[in-house]
């Protein structure tokens, strides 16, 4: 495992120390868990952001998606 140095405001450092003490963990373990959770959330939200950007893309169009797909496929033949 690699070591790194980070700078934190004293309030955050105190919170990490208190949380770690209550949960019987080291501060390093608390920080590792927080970073891993954050990473997983960001990676998961990447999938959701694509869905959000494309959601309702056919809303307001004159024809439905099936007609469009059939038309596109007929051009390939």
Protein Blocks (a to p, Z undefined) as FASTA:
>chain_A
ZZddddddfklmmmmmmmmmmnopafklmmmmmmmmmmmmmmmmmmmmmmmmmgoklgoi
abdfklmmmmmmmmmZZ
